[in-house]
Amino acid sequence: MEKLLWCLLIMISFSQTFGHEDMFKKAFVFPKESDTSYVSLEAESKKPLNAFTVCLHFYTALSTIRSFSVFSYATKKNSNDILIFWNEDKQYTFGVGGAEVRFMVSEIPEAPTHICASWESATGIVEFWIDGKPKVRKSLHKGYTVGPDASIILGQEQDSYGGDFDAKQSLVGDMGDVNMWDFVLSPEQINTVYVGGTLSPNVLNWRALNYKAQGDVFIKPQLWS
């Protein structure tokens, strides 16, 4: 009986921690600079990753002001096992396992921006797409495996597993359509996602999102079509 009650308490605690919601046409809004406001995402798969694709929309006025985190995926072995970060010198940083490559842009993203980033261990090839257009492929951390049981954070950049946030790296603005797959999407599939398709994401699914919002984070209708 005691074991049954303990399991029930764990289930209740978990249900209060992560909400499960269809976020179609919705966005997380981070209205002010903070080191206490963020969204934790629960991955559908706990397995190590030898390939992945992440796609999302973000909308912010910070791009001309300072750097900020776009997507932070930490594991017990590496706080930057997957990182997408905007640098104020007109570059995106894309990191896997602590190693990084950068992608220059010709225009500052001031309108709602859609990005997709993919990587595969077998070749180390990285692809980075901005508003449906690819940057030149690069190579990163060939043979690496992204660890399991990730802490996935929107709105902040993790310097340790699930924490050590810096307000000066926080996102101020909107984020939505966050999806993730455990394989590399083809160019045709990237285009499908860009125009609104979903392709059944199996790591993070915006249409069935497990999340917990902490601090001043709000859910509002998307400002992009």
C-alpha positions in Angstrom: 0.0 0.0 0.0 2.8 2.4 0.9 4.5 1.7 -2.5 1.2 2.4 -4.3 0.7 5.7 -2.4 4.3 6.7 -3.3 3.8 6.0 -7.0 0.5 8.0 -6.9 2.3 11.0 -5.3 5.0 10.9 -8.0 2.3 10.8 -10.7 0.5 13.8 -9.2 3.7 15.7 -8.8 4.6 15.1 -12.5 1.2 16.1 -13.7 1.5 19.4 -11.8 5.0 20.0 -13.3 4.5 19.5 -17.0 1.4 20.6 -19.0 0.4 18.8 -22.2 -1.1 21.1 -24.7 -1.8 21.6 -28.4 0.0 24.9 -29.1 -1.3 25.4 -32.6 -1.3 29.1 -33.5 0.0 30.0 -30.0 3.3 31.4 -28.8 5.3 31.8 -25.6 5.8 35.4 -24.8 8.8 36.5 -22.7 7.9 40.2 -22.1 11.0 41.4 -20.2 14.7 40.7 -19.5 15.0 38.2 -16.7 17.1 35.3 -15.4 14.0 33.6 -13.8 11.5 33.4 -16.7 11.8 30.4 -19.0 10.0 27.4 -20.4 11.1 23.8 -19.8 10.2 21.2 -22.4 9.9 17.5 -21.9 11.2 15.5 -24.8 9.0 12.6 -26.0 12.2 10.5 -26.5 14.9 10.1 -23.8 17.4 8.4 -26.1 20.8 9.7 -27.2 20.8 11.4 -30.5 23.0 10.7 -33.5 21.1 13.1 -35.7 18.4 15.7 -35.2 16.5 18.7 -36.7 15.1 21.6 -34.7 12.7 24.1 -36.2 11.1 27.1 -34.6 9.8 30.7 -35.0 11.0 33.6 -32.9 10.2 37.3 -32.9 12.3 39.9 -30.9 13.6 43.4 -31.0 16.9 42.4 -29.3 18.8 41.5 -32.5 20.3 44.9 -32.8 20.9 45.3 -29.1 22.5 42.2 -27.6 23.0 38.4 -27.9 20.3 36.0 -26.7 19.6 32.3 -26.5 17.2 30.7 -29.1 17.4 27.0 -28.1 19.2 25.4 -25.1 19.5 21.6 -24.8 21.6 20.5 -21.9 22.5 17.0 -20.7 24.3 15.8 -17.6 27.6 15.6 -19.5 27.4 18.9 -21.4 25.4 22.0 -20.7 25.6 23.0 -24.4 24.9 19.6 -26.0 22.7 21.5 -28.5 22.7 25.3 -28.6 21.3 27.8 -31.0 22.3 31.4 -30.1 22.0 34.8 -31.7 25.1 37.0 -31.6 24.8 40.7 -31.9 27.5 40.7 -34.6 24.9 39.3 -37.1 25.7 35.7 -36.6 24.0 32.6 -35.4 26.0 30.2 -33.2 25.0 26.5 -33.6 26.6 24.1 -31.2 26.7 20.4 -30.7 28.6 18.8 -27.7 30.3 22.1 -26.9 31.8 22.5 -30.4 30.4 25.4 -32.4 30.0 26.8 -35.9 28.7 30.2 -36.9 26.4 31.4 -39.7 26.6 35.0 -40.9 23.4 36.8 -42.0 23.1 39.8 -44.3 20.1 41.2 -42.5 19.2 41.6 -38.9 16.1 39.5 -38.1 13.6 42.2 -37.1 10.4 40.4 -38.4 9.2 37.0 -37.1 12.0 34.6 -38.2 11.8 30.8 -38.9 14.9 28.7 -38.5 15.7 25.1 -38.9 19.0 23.5 -37.8 20.1 19.9 -38.4 23.1 17.8 -37.6 24.2 14.1 -38.1 27.0 12.3 -36.4 27.9 10.0 -39.3 29.2 12.9 -41.4 29.2 15.8 -39.0 27.3 17.8 -41.6 25.3 20.8 -40.2 22.5 22.5 -42.1 21.0 25.9 -41.1 17.9 27.3 -42.7 16.5 30.8 -42.2 13.0 31.6 -43.5 13.2 28.5 -45.8 16.6 29.4 -47.3 19.7 27.3 -46.6 23.1 28.6 -45.5 26.2 26.8 -46.8 26.6 23.5 -45.1 29.4 23.1 -42.5 31.0 20.3 -40.5 30.8 19.9 -36.7 31.7 17.2 -34.2 31.7 14.1 -36.5 31.2 10.9 -34.6 29.7 12.6 -31.5 26.5 11.4 -29.7 24.2 13.9 -28.0 23.4 12.6 -24.5 20.0 11.3 -23.1 17.6 12.8 -20.6 18.0 16.4 -21.7 17.0 19.6 -20.0 15.5 21.7 -22.8 15.0 25.4 -22.1 13.4 28.2 -24.1 14.1 31.8 -23.1 17.4 31.2 -21.3 20.8 29.7 -22.0 21.9 27.0 -19.6 25.4 27.2 -18.1 24.7 24.1 -16.1 22.0 21.4 -16.3 18.7 23.2 -15.9 20.2 26.4 -14.5 22.8 29.1 -14.2 21.0 31.6 -16.3 22.2 35.1 -17.3 19.6 37.8 -17.8 21.8 39.4 -20.5 21.4 36.2 -22.6 17.6 35.8 -22.1 15.1 36.1 -24.9 12.7 39.1 -24.8 9.9 38.4 -27.4 7.9 35.6 -28.7 8.7 32.0 -29.6 6.5 29.3 -31.2 6.3 26.3 -33.6 9.1 24.5 -31.7 9.5 21.0 -33.2 12.3 18.5 -33.1 13.0 15.2 -34.9 15.6 12.6 -34.3 16.7 12.6 -37.9 17.8 15.1 -40.6 14.9 16.6 -42.5 15.3 16.7 -46.3 15.2 20.1 -48.1 11.6 19.2 -49.2 10.6 18.4 -45.7 12.2 21.7 -44.4 10.1 23.6 -46.9 7.0 21.7 -45.8 7.7 22.7 -42.2 8.4 26.3 -43.2 5.0 26.7 -44.9 3.2 25.2 -41.9 3.4 21.4 -42.1 4.5 19.3 -39.0 5.7 15.9 -40.4 5.0 14.2 -37.0 8.0 15.4 -34.9 9.1 12.7 -32.5 11.3 14.5 -30.0 9.4 17.8 -29.5 5.9 18.2 -30.9 4.3 21.7 -30.8 0.9 20.1 -31.3 1.3 18.0 -28.2 3.8 19.9 -26.1 4.9 18.8 -22.6 6.1 22.0 -21.0 6.4 24.0 -17.8 6.4 27.8 -17.8 8.4 29.5 -15.0 8.2 33.2 -14.1 6.8 35.9 -16.4 6.0 33.8 -19.4 2.6 34.0 -21.1 0.8 32.1 -23.9 -0.7 34.4 -26.6 -1.9 34.0 -30.2 0.9 34.0 -32.7 1.8 37.3 -34.5 2.9 35.4 -37.6 0.9 33.5 -40.2 
